[in-house]
Amino acid sequence: MTRLARLLALAATLLAAPAFADEGVMIQDPYARTMGGIGTSGAVFFTVMNPGDAEDRLIGAASDVAEKVELHTHKEDANGVMQMLHVPEGFAIPAGGEHALARGGDHVMLMGLTREVADGDVISLTLTFEKAGALVVEVPVDNARKGGMAMDHSGHQMQHGHGQTETTD
């Protein structure tokens, strides 16, 4: 794919409307970061919005660009070291609310890339929800993108980055 074609694909994806599942779950602002080569890893980030009256749960993910796809989170151990952990039970999406998958927190992990993935490429990711079912999302790869803003439980904005979290008022 030429550089111009990649840029056009990225622009089209960014300008496209958010993805919706049949029951109204919506995926907003998806992007991926990868290490690039075959056999390496990557991660996908986005916000799940649930305008419905019932809680739902993101319980799985799949993509043809990775041998294994899992839902992960970061947790600090007793020594203050951040660890990445598989979350087999998935992530709750509250009724009338949202759940952010962001750098330094919850995310979709792509392990064992099956092909070269570069900036501007678009990968297909199938998300599985407990109630809403499967939702296919086209995700642009943007390795230059820095972490996004998210709200912590106390209502403060948090800037997410690998290995660091900064809370601002």
C-alpha positions as CSV (number, residue, x, y, z in Angstrom):
1,M,0.0,0.0,0.0
2,T,1.4,3.4,-0.9
3,R,1.9,6.1,1.6
4,L,-0.9,8.2,0.0
5,A,-3.3,5.2,0.0
6,R,-2.5,4.6,3.7
7,L,-3.1,8.3,4.5
8,L,-6.4,8.2,2.6
9,A,-7.5,5.0,4.4
10,L,-6.6,6.5,7.8
11,A,-8.5,9.8,7.0
12,A,-11.6,7.8,5.8
13,T,-11.5,5.7,9.0
14,L,-11.2,8.7,11.3
15,L,-14.0,10.6,9.5
16,A,-16.3,7.6,9.5
17,A,-19.2,7.4,11.9
18,P,-18.7,5.4,15.1
19,A,-19.4,1.6,14.9
20,F,-22.7,0.4,16.5
21,A,-23.8,-3.1,17.5
22,D,-27.4,-4.2,17.0
23,E,-28.3,-3.3,20.6
24,G,-26.8,0.2,20.5
25,V,-23.3,-0.4,21.9
26,M,-21.0,2.1,20.1
27,I,-17.2,2.1,19.6
28,Q,-15.7,5.5,19.5
29,D,-12.2,6.7,18.4
30,P,-10.5,3.3,17.8
31,Y,-6.8,3.1,17.1
32,A,-4.0,0.5,17.3
33,R,-0.3,0.7,18.1
34,T,1.9,-2.2,17.0
35,M,5.6,-3.2,17.1
36,G,5.2,-3.8,13.3
37,G,6.7,-7.1,12.2
38,I,5.4,-10.6,12.0
39,G,5.3,-12.3,15.4
40,T,5.4,-9.1,17.3
41,S,2.5,-7.6,19.4
42,G,0.2,-4.7,19.4
43,A,-2.7,-3.2,21.3
44,V,-6.0,-1.6,20.4
45,F,-7.6,1.3,22.3
46,F,-11.1,2.8,22.1
47,T,-14.1,3.9,24.1
48,V,-17.2,1.7,24.4
49,M,-20.4,3.7,24.8
50,N,-23.6,2.0,26.0
51,P,-26.7,4.3,25.7
52,G,-29.0,1.3,26.6
53,D,-30.9,0.7,29.8
54,A,-28.9,-2.5,30.7
55,E,-25.3,-3.1,31.5
56,D,-23.4,-5.1,28.9
57,R,-19.9,-6.6,29.0
58,L,-17.1,-6.8,26.4
59,I,-16.2,-10.5,26.7
60,G,-13.9,-11.2,23.8
61,A,-12.0,-9.9,20.7
62,A,-10.6,-11.5,17.6
63,S,-8.6,-10.4,14.6
64,D,-7.0,-12.0,11.6
65,V,-3.8,-10.0,12.1
66,A,-2.9,-11.8,15.3
67,E,-2.5,-15.4,16.4
68,K,-4.0,-14.6,19.8
69,V,-6.2,-11.6,20.9
70,E,-7.0,-11.0,24.6
71,L,-8.6,-8.4,26.8
72,H,-5.9,-7.0,29.1
73,T,-5.4,-4.5,31.9
74,H,-2.5,-3.1,33.8
75,K,-2.2,-3.5,37.6
76,E,0.5,-2.4,40.0
77,D,2.0,-5.2,42.1
78,A,3.1,-4.9,45.8
79,N,6.6,-3.7,44.6
80,G,5.1,-0.8,42.5
81,V,5.8,-2.6,39.2
82,M,3.1,-2.5,36.6
83,Q,2.0,-5.8,35.2
84,M,-0.1,-6.6,32.2
85,L,-2.8,-9.1,33.0
86,H,-5.4,-11.1,30.9
87,V,-9.0,-10.3,32.0
88,P,-11.0,-13.4,31.0
89,E,-14.2,-12.0,32.5
90,G,-14.0,-8.9,30.2
91,F,-15.0,-5.4,30.9
92,A,-18.4,-4.2,32.2
93,I,-20.0,-1.4,30.2
94,P,-22.5,0.4,32.4
95,A,-26.0,1.2,31.2
96,G,-26.1,4.7,30.0
97,G,-22.3,4.9,30.4
98,E,-19.0,4.1,28.8
99,H,-15.7,2.3,29.4
100,A,-12.4,3.6,28.0
101,L,-9.8,1.2,26.8
102,A,-6.7,3.4,27.0
103,R,-2.9,3.1,27.1
104,G,-1.8,2.2,30.6
105,G,-5.1,0.7,31.5
106,D,-7.6,-1.7,29.9
107,H,-6.9,-2.6,26.2
108,V,-7.2,-5.3,23.6
109,M,-3.9,-7.1,23.2
110,L,-2.8,-8.5,19.8
111,M,-0.2,-11.2,20.2
112,G,1.8,-12.9,17.4
113,L,1.0,-10.6,14.5
114,T,0.4,-12.7,11.4
115,R,1.5,-10.0,8.9
116,E,3.5,-6.8,8.8
117,V,1.3,-4.0,10.2
118,A,2.4,-0.4,9.7
119,D,1.2,3.2,10.3
120,G,-1.9,3.9,8.1
121,D,-2.9,0.3,7.8
122,V,-6.5,-0.6,8.9
123,I,-7.1,-3.8,10.8
124,S,-10.4,-5.5,11.3
125,L,-11.3,-6.3,15.0
126,T,-14.3,-8.3,16.0
127,L,-15.5,-7.4,19.5
128,T,-17.9,-9.8,21.3
129,F,-20.4,-8.4,23.8
130,E,-22.4,-10.5,26.3
131,K,-25.8,-8.9,25.2
132,A,-25.1,-6.9,22.0
133,G,-23.2,-9.8,20.3
134,A,-20.4,-9.4,17.7
135,L,-19.4,-6.0,16.3
136,V,-16.7,-5.6,13.6
137,V,-14.6,-2.4,13.9
138,E,-12.1,-1.1,11.4
139,V,-9.1,0.1,13.4
140,P,-6.4,2.5,12.0
141,V,-2.9,1.8,13.0
142,D,-1.4,5.0,14.5
143,N,2.0,4.4,16.2
144,A,2.7,8.1,16.6
145,R,-0.5,8.7,18.6
146,K,0.0,9.5,22.3
147,G,-2.4,8.4,25.0
148,G,-5.8,9.9,25.2
149,M,-7.7,11.6,28.0
150,A,-10.0,9.5,30.2
151,M,-11.8,10.1,33.5
152,D,-10.8,8.3,36.6
153,H,-13.4,7.1,39.2
154,S,-13.2,10.4,41.1
155,G,-13.9,12.5,38.0
156,H,-10.4,13.7,37.4
157,Q,-8.8,13.7,34.0
158,M,-6.0,11.2,33.6
159,Q,-3.3,11.2,30.9
160,H,-2.4,7.6,30.1
161,G,1.1,6.6,28.9
162,H,3.1,3.4,29.1
163,G,4.4,2.9,32.6
164,Q,3.1,6.3,33.9
165,T,-0.1,7.9,34.9
166,E,-0.5,11.5,35.6
167,T,-3.7,12.8,37.3
168,T,-4.7,16.4,36.8
169,D,-7.5,18.5,38.4
